[in-house]
């Protein structure tokens, strides 16, 4: 497999903190960037796509789920830490599960529904940077 060549400009991406029955969906990345880390489903915004369109498409492609987008939960910037690494601006949204069961594509290799208040006690899971803060913000938007 050839190495991924990163663009020389920042990439816009979206992610979804999807809540169902009081739990949030975490997915584990099967390849770089973030291989082996749990994060939120999502990906790059394509030219001409709105953020909401991109989010619905990416969640469907990665998990097969349908969602109801509630609102903006936060953002995170990932700067290139090494030569050849990517620069990403990730816009994260709070969402409610609407339909489907997780059916992961080849970009992901595991998923878990987790109660947001147990994230701090999941020391054995590798989480992407800033994930806990985004999930807490999204949880406040979703409400009880």
Number of C-alpha atoms within 10 A of each C-alpha: 3 4 7 11 9 14 11 10 9 15 18 17 22 26 28 32 29 30 24 14 10 16 17 24 22 22 25 24 22 17 13 12 11 15 15 19 20 24 24 26 27 26 21 17 21 13 8 8 11 10 19 16 13 21 27 20 19 22 23 20 18 19 21 18 20 19 20 15 19 16 15 16 23 18 16 16 16 14 12 13 9 7 7 13 17 19 18 18 16 20 22 27 27 27 26 19 18 14 11 12 11 18 14 20 13 10 17 20 15 15 19 13 15 16 14 17 13 9 15 8 8 10 8 6 12 14 20 16 15 13 17 16 13 23 28 18 17 26 22 11 16 19 7 7
